[in-house]
Amino acid sequence: MATIKELSNLSGRTALITGGAGGLGRVIADSLAELGSNLILVDRIDANLEDLRLKLIENWGVRVEALICDLEVPEERSELISKVLSDKAGLNILVNNAAFVGASNLKGWATPFEEQALDTWRRALEVNLTAAFDLCQKLTPVLRIADGASIINIASIYGVYGPDWGLYEGTSMSNPAAYAASKGGLIQFTRWLSTTLAPDIRVNSISPGGIFRNQPEIFVSRYKAKTPLGRLGVEDDFRGAAAYLASDLSKYVTGQNLSVDGGWGIW
């Protein structure tokens, strides 16, 4: 009978994490490295990947590679995939974490539905859904032959539920259609892929609820009131979910969407 320590041990395995320098990406990387996993961190050129790479090596003594890739650009994705496939270390875990989240000043993004731009919609779907499809498809051959192969897609509660617009009143925040549609598509892609790649590769998703990132107080107050645990999430709340789905702790789990949302969706 295996112990919890044995099941959670990722020593000798390698995980690729997109959006590796972001808030969630850093926590996922740190969590998997603590369990012994080597890492391939992927982010855009303006992300500070090198400092993170060195810190992870210093803290956990694992192999960490940093690769620059703008996932919105198909040619850059192809280069990334070629590098990973040529690495003799192989790949055991793929975490599709990078996301197009836009900004309030992005044209056609945080605006009324009638003003949301088709070009911005396409950009969001390219990063949030098409890039995940591309990486999963092209990296399937190396994952199929790996021990404990696992794909984790980072989705969102807004891929499951519609927005409560009252949360955003009086703020510059919004909830664009493209974000919700792309995350909903990612959850369904997870389900589809789980039966397609079984039994060789497990495929699951994590749907985060709201994460505190210095949002306006009025939004925070409203959000807390709608959440059974009475707060927004913080990045550390996702350590357990990532460790569980990446490791053999979940070796009989596939096709699931794990909501880490403080109970947001229970009412």
N, C-alpha and C positions, 0 to 999 in steps of 0.2 A: 504493500500500500504506500503510495507516494505521500510525502509530507507537503504541507503548504510551502515550505521553504524550497523544496525541490520543484514543485509545480510553477513557482514564480521566478525561478532562476532562468535568466536569459543569456547566460554566459555562452559565448561562441556564436551567438546569433547577431544579425545585422538588421537595423531598422532604418528605413528612409522616411524622413519627416519633411513634408513641404510646409512652407511658412515657418521654418524652423526658428527664425529669430523673433517671431511674434510672441505675444503674451502666452497664449496656449501652447504654441510650438516649443517655447523654452521649457515649460513645465513638463510637457510630454517627453521631451528629450532628456531632461534631468531625471525623470522617473524611470525611464527605460534604461538609462545608463547606470542608475543606482542598482538595478537588477542585473547588470552585467552586459547589457547589449552594446555592441558597437553601433555607431551612428553614421548616417549620411544626412547632413542638414542641407536643405535646399531653400534658397530665398533669392530675392532680387538683389541687384548690385548695391543698392543703397542701404541694405540691411547690414548690421554689424555682426556678421557671422564669425569672423576670425576671433574676436574676443570671447564669444560664446564657446567656440571650439576649444580654445585653450583652457577655459575655465572647467569645461566638462572633463577634459583629459586630466587636469590637475585634481579634480574632486573624486573621480571615479576610476581613473586608470584604464579607460577603454579607448579603442581606436575611433577617432572622429574625423570625418572628411566633410569639408564645406564646399558646396557647389553652387555657383551662381546661375539662376535661371528665372526668366520672366515667363511664368506659365501661361500668360496670355498670348505668347508668340509660339506658334506651332514648331517653327524651326529650332527654337531654343529648347523646347521639350524634346525634340528628336535627339539633339546633342546630349541632353541629360540622360535620356534612356540609353543611348549608345555607351556612355561612360559607365553606367550601372551594369549593363549587360556584359561589358568587357572586364569588370572587376571580378577576379577569381575568388574573392571572399563570398560572393553570392549575396542573396537577399532573403530574409525570412519574414520581415514585417514591413508593410507599406502603410503609412499614415497620410491620408489626403487631408491635410489641415489648412493649407493656404486658401484664402477666400478673398473675393472682391467685395469689399464692404462699403466702398465709396466714401464720400464726405458730403457735408451739407452744401459745399460750394461746387460740387461736381454737376455740370450741366445735365439736366434731365434725370436726376437721381432723387434727391430729397425734395420732391415737388408733388403737387396734386397729381393724381393718376392721369388726368388728361394731358399733363405736360411732361410725363416721363418719356425719355427719348429712346427710340428704337436702337440707336447705336450703343447707348449705355446698357440697355437690356442685353444686347449681344455680348458686350464685354463681360458682364457679370456671369452670363451662362458659359462663356468660354473658360473662365477661370474656375468657377464653382462646380461646373458639371462636366464640360467637355474635356478639360485637362485631367480630371479624375478618371474619366473613361479611357483616355489615351494612355495614362500611366498604368492603370489596371490591365488593360489589354496587352500592351507591349511588354510588361514585366511579368505577366502570367507564366511564361516558360520557366523563368528562373525561380519563381515562387513555387511552382508545382513540385519541384524536386528538393525543396528546402524542408528542414525539420520545423514543425510547428508553424507552418505558413499562415499568416494572418493579415488581412486587409482591414484597416479601420478608417472609415470615412467620417469626418467631422461635419455634421449637419447643423440643425438648429431647431428650436421649438417652433420657429416660424415656418419650418418645412412641414409641420403637423397642424398648427393652429392658425387661425386668422388673427390679425392684429386688433388690439383694443385701442382705437384712435384717441380715446380720452387720455391715455398715458402721455401723449405727445403735445397736447394743447399748451400753448404758451412757450414752446421750445423750438429750436431749429432742427430738432431730431425728426426722423421719419421712418417709414418701413416700406421701402420700395418693392414693387411687384416682382422685379427681377430677382431680388435676394430670396424672397419666399419661394418663388417658382423653382429656382435653381436648387435650393436646399430640399424642397419636396421631391424634386427629381432625383437628388442624390440618395435620399432614403429609399425610394423605390428601386433605384439602380442597385443599391446594397442588397435588397431582397432578391432581385433578379439574379445578381451575380452569385449570391450564396448558393443557389441551387445549380447554377451553371458550372461553378468551379469546385463543387463538392465531389468527392470527399477530400480532395487534395489541399484546398485552401479555404479557411474560414473567412467570412466577410460579415462585418458588423458595422454599425454606425453609432456615434454618440451625438445626442442633440443637447447642446448647452442651452440653459436659460440665460437670462440677462446677467452679464458680468459687470461688476462695478469698475468703471473707468472714468471717474470724475464727471459723470453726467450731471445735468442740472438738478438741484435739490428737489424741485417740484416733481420731476420724473422719478427720482429715487424714492420719494415718499409714496407716490402712487403705486410704484412697482412693488414695494414692500407690502403694501396693504393687500395686494392681490396674490401674494406668495405665502403658502402655509408656513414656511420656515422663517418668514419675516425679514428677509434680506435679499439683496442681489448676491450672485455668486462671486467668488474670487478664483484666481487661476489654480490655487492649491486644491480646490474642490474636485479637480479633474484628474489628480494623480492616481487615485484608486481605480477609476474607470479605465484609464489608459493601460495601467499595469495589468488589470484583469483581462481585458480583451487582447492584449499583445502576447500574453503568456499562456502556459498550459493550464492556468487556473480556469480558463474558459474553453478547454479543448473539446467540450461537447456543446458549444454554443455557436450558432451561426444564423445569419439572417435577421438579427435582432437590432432594434433601435433603442439604445439606452438613453433615456432622458435624465439629464443631470441638471435639474431645474428648481430645486427647492420645493417641489410639489406643485409648481405652476399649473400643470395640466390636469390635476386631479379633480378640480372643481368644474 
